[in-house]
Amino acid sequence: MPANRSRTDRWRQSLQKIYERGGGLEFAIARDDGQDGIKDLVWRVRVLNLSDTEIVIEQPGAMGQSFMINEGVELVGIMAVGQNKWMFNTKVLGSTFNETRQGTFPALRLQMPEKVVRCMRRHSDRTSIAQIDLPKVECWKLLDPLSAVPVEVANRIQVQDLVANGQTAHGVDDQMALPTVGPKFEALLANLGGGGVGLVVPKESRQSIESGNVFWMRLNLCPAIPAPIVLTAKLAHSHIDSSQDVYAGMAFDFGINHQHKDFIVKQIARYISSMQNTDRKAA
């Protein structure tokens, strides 16, 4: 029996090993039929507990803020073992708290899936049961971090004004104000974690990510967020995947403009709320 077929049949054993070593899974909120233009946010979270019927995971969050996922919301789960990935469907059974030696964590109880489906390497973001459409991120090597502050302040004012007036920005102007940066390159937002994001940088832009340390990023999550949001991040780690693309772990950096942190957290919360089709709004 081929190794990948064997792993698919024994996926519960792989899941158990991920839990035992303190590893994590990735999740995205399953899109409804009417959300075709919406991009998926994928969270990387730790597995806190397992039973025959449930998976308990960290409540998704960023920068110390947990984001509530409502009971009954359907999710797409992604389990990675080495270079291979499997997807599965599940749903939120409720919220809870999980006690560990490190403390007590807000957590989500998920329904244990009945099966998993292996992702093909050329299309690691889609299977017969689900498809993940990752947001694109515009990136620049940031040459002068101080020069990003006024642009981030302007971005915050723009988004807040658009939200207050119920409007959405018309397109993205490439000539909009930029801090002091190098040439632009694009990436995909692979996942969101507690203190940063994971980017997939195509192999043709590998030199751009490997030659810098601090980057400025612009992320378009319209229409839930009425204009692209911008922020500064530092390269924490990177590796080359099986497609020769670079996976880059980026840590958010609000050291110079700390007020921007609260703004970014609220916009992520707004996007998560919109994905759940609730009337709840981020303040």
C-alpha positions in Angstrom: 0.0 0.0 0.0 1.5 3.4 -0.9 2.7 5.4 2.0 0.3 8.4 1.5 -2.7 6.0 1.2 -1.7 4.3 4.4 -1.4 7.6 6.2 -4.9 8.6 4.9 -6.3 5.4 6.3 -4.5 5.9 9.6 -5.2 9.6 9.9 -6.4 9.3 13.5 -2.9 8.0 14.4 -1.3 11.0 12.7 -3.7 13.3 14.6 -2.8 11.7 17.9 0.9 12.1 17.2 0.4 15.8 16.4 -1.4 16.2 19.8 1.3 14.3 21.7 4.1 16.4 20.4 2.3 19.7 21.1 1.7 20.4 17.4 -1.0 22.2 15.7 -3.7 22.2 12.9 -4.9 24.9 10.6 -8.5 25.9 10.2 -10.6 28.3 8.1 -14.3 29.1 8.3 -16.1 27.3 5.6 -17.6 29.8 3.0 -21.2 29.8 2.1 -22.4 29.7 -1.5 -22.9 33.5 -1.4 -19.3 34.2 -0.4 -17.5 33.5 -3.6 -15.5 36.7 -3.6 -14.4 36.3 0.0 -10.8 35.2 0.8 -10.1 32.7 3.5 -8.2 33.4 6.7 -6.4 30.3 8.0 -5.4 30.1 11.6 -2.6 28.0 13.0 -3.6 26.7 16.4 -2.4 24.0 18.9 -4.3 20.9 19.6 -5.1 20.9 23.3 -7.0 17.6 23.7 -8.5 14.7 21.8 -11.4 12.3 22.4 -13.2 9.8 20.2 -15.8 12.5 19.3 -14.0 15.9 19.7 -10.9 17.9 18.9 -10.1 20.7 21.4 -8.0 23.5 19.9 -6.8 26.9 21.0 -9.3 29.6 20.3 -8.0 31.5 17.3 -6.3 34.8 18.2 -3.7 37.4 17.4 -1.5 39.6 19.5 -3.1 38.5 22.8 -6.7 38.9 21.6 -8.9 35.8 21.2 -11.5 35.7 18.4 -14.8 34.0 19.1 -16.1 31.4 16.6 -19.8 30.8 17.2 -21.2 27.4 18.0 -22.4 25.6 14.9 -20.0 27.4 12.5 -18.6 24.9 9.9 -14.8 24.8 9.5 -12.3 23.4 7.1 -9.4 21.7 8.9 -5.9 21.2 7.5 -3.6 18.6 8.9 0.1 18.6 7.7 2.5 15.8 8.1 5.9 16.7 6.6 5.2 18.0 3.1 1.8 16.3 2.8 -1.5 17.8 3.8 -5.0 16.5 4.4 -8.3 18.5 4.6 -11.4 17.6 6.6 -14.8 19.2 7.4 -15.8 19.9 11.0 -17.9 22.3 13.0 -17.7 24.2 16.3 -19.5 22.3 19.2 -18.9 25.1 21.7 -16.2 27.0 23.6 -14.4 25.9 26.8 -11.3 26.5 28.8 -8.4 24.1 28.8 -6.0 23.8 31.7 -2.4 22.9 31.1 0.9 23.3 33.0 1.4 26.6 31.2 -2.0 28.0 32.3 -5.7 28.1 31.3 -6.5 28.8 27.7 -9.8 29.7 26.0 -10.5 26.8 23.6 -12.9 25.5 21.0 -14.5 22.1 20.9 -14.7 20.7 17.4 -16.5 17.7 16.0 -14.1 14.9 15.2 -14.3 14.4 11.4 -15.4 11.1 9.8 -12.7 11.2 7.2 -9.8 13.3 5.7 -8.9 13.8 2.1 -5.3 14.2 0.9 -4.4 17.4 -0.9 -2.4 17.0 -4.2 0.9 18.8 -4.0 0.2 21.0 -7.0 -3.1 22.1 -5.4 -2.4 21.9 -1.7 -5.2 24.4 -1.0 -8.0 22.4 -2.5 -9.6 18.9 -2.3 -12.9 17.2 -3.3 -14.4 18.4 0.0 -13.2 22.0 0.3 -11.1 24.7 -1.4 -9.1 27.4 0.4 -8.7 30.7 -1.4 -5.8 32.5 0.3 -5.5 36.3 0.3 -2.7 38.0 -1.6 -0.3 40.2 0.3 1.8 43.0 -1.3 5.2 43.2 0.4 8.2 45.5 0.4 11.5 45.5 2.3 11.2 48.4 4.7 14.2 50.6 4.5 13.2 53.1 7.1 10.8 51.9 9.8 10.0 55.4 11.0 8.7 56.3 7.5 5.9 53.7 7.9 4.3 55.5 10.9 2.5 58.3 9.0 1.3 55.9 6.3 -0.1 53.5 8.9 -1.8 56.4 10.7 -3.4 57.5 7.4 -4.5 54.0 6.7 -6.2 53.8 10.1 -8.0 57.1 9.5 -9.1 56.0 6.0 -10.6 52.7 7.2 -12.3 54.2 10.1 -13.9 56.9 7.9 -15.0 54.4 5.4 -16.6 52.2 8.1 -18.4 55.2 9.6 -19.8 56.2 6.3 -20.7 52.7 5.1 -18.4 53.0 2.1 -15.7 50.8 0.4 -12.6 52.1 -1.3 -12.7 51.9 -5.1 -9.7 49.7 -6.2 -6.2 49.9 -4.9 -4.0 52.7 -6.2 -0.4 51.4 -6.7 0.7 55.1 -6.5 -0.8 55.5 -3.0 1.6 56.7 -0.3 4.4 54.3 0.6 7.1 54.5 3.3 10.7 54.2 2.3 10.8 50.8 0.8 12.5 48.5 -1.8 10.9 46.9 -4.8 7.4 45.3 -4.3 6.9 41.5 -4.4 3.7 39.5 -3.8 2.9 36.5 -1.5 0.0 34.5 -0.2 -1.2 34.7 3.4 -0.8 31.1 4.4 -1.9 31.3 8.0 -2.4 33.6 10.9 -1.0 32.9 14.3 -0.8 34.5 17.7 2.0 37.0 16.9 2.3 37.0 13.2 1.5 35.5 9.8 2.9 32.8 7.6 3.5 33.8 4.0 4.1 31.7 0.9 6.6 33.7 -1.3 6.9 32.4 -4.9 10.3 31.1 -5.8 10.9 33.9 -8.3 10.7 36.4 -5.3 12.9 34.3 -3.0 15.8 36.8 -3.1 13.4 39.6 -2.0 12.4 37.8 1.2 15.9 36.4 2.0 17.7 39.8 1.6 15.7 41.6 4.2 14.6 41.5 7.9 11.9 44.1 8.3 9.0 44.3 5.8 5.9 46.4 5.1 2.8 44.6 4.0 -0.5 45.6 2.5 -3.4 43.1 2.8 -6.7 43.4 0.9 -9.6 41.9 2.8 -12.4 43.9 1.1 -15.3 44.2 1.3 -15.5 43.2 5.0 -12.6 45.6 5.6 -13.4 48.6 3.3 -9.8 49.3 2.3 -6.5 47.3 2.4 -4.7 47.4 5.7 -1.0 47.9 6.2 1.5 46.9 8.9 5.1 46.2 9.6 6.5 42.7 10.3 9.9 41.1 10.9 11.1 37.9 9.3 11.3 35.3 12.1 12.1 32.1 10.1 11.8 30.7 6.7 12.2 27.4 4.7 11.9 26.2 1.2 8.9 24.0 0.5 8.5 21.1 -2.0 7.5 23.5 -4.8 10.7 25.6 -4.2 8.6 28.5 -2.8 9.6 30.1 0.5 7.4 29.8 3.5 8.2 32.8 5.7 7.1 33.2 9.3 6.6 36.9 9.9 6.3 38.4 13.4 4.2 41.6 13.7 6.2 44.6 14.8 4.4 47.5 16.5 7.4 48.7 18.4 7.4 52.2 16.8 3.7 52.6 16.3 2.1 50.7 19.1 -1.4 52.2 18.5 -1.6 50.4 15.2 -1.8 47.1 17.0 -5.2 47.7 18.4 -6.4 48.8 15.0 -5.2 45.7 13.2 -6.7 43.4 15.9 -10.1 45.1 15.4 -10.0 44.7 11.6 -9.2 41.0 11.9 -12.1 40.6 14.4 -14.3 42.4 11.9 -13.3 40.0 9.1 -14.0 37.0 11.3 -17.4 38.3 12.2 -18.3 38.8 8.6 -17.3 35.3 7.7 -19.8 34.0 10.3 -22.7 36.0 8.8 -23.4 37.7 12.1 -24.6 41.2 12.8 -21.8 41.6 15.4 -19.4 44.4 14.5 -15.8 45.1 15.6 -15.7 48.3 17.6 
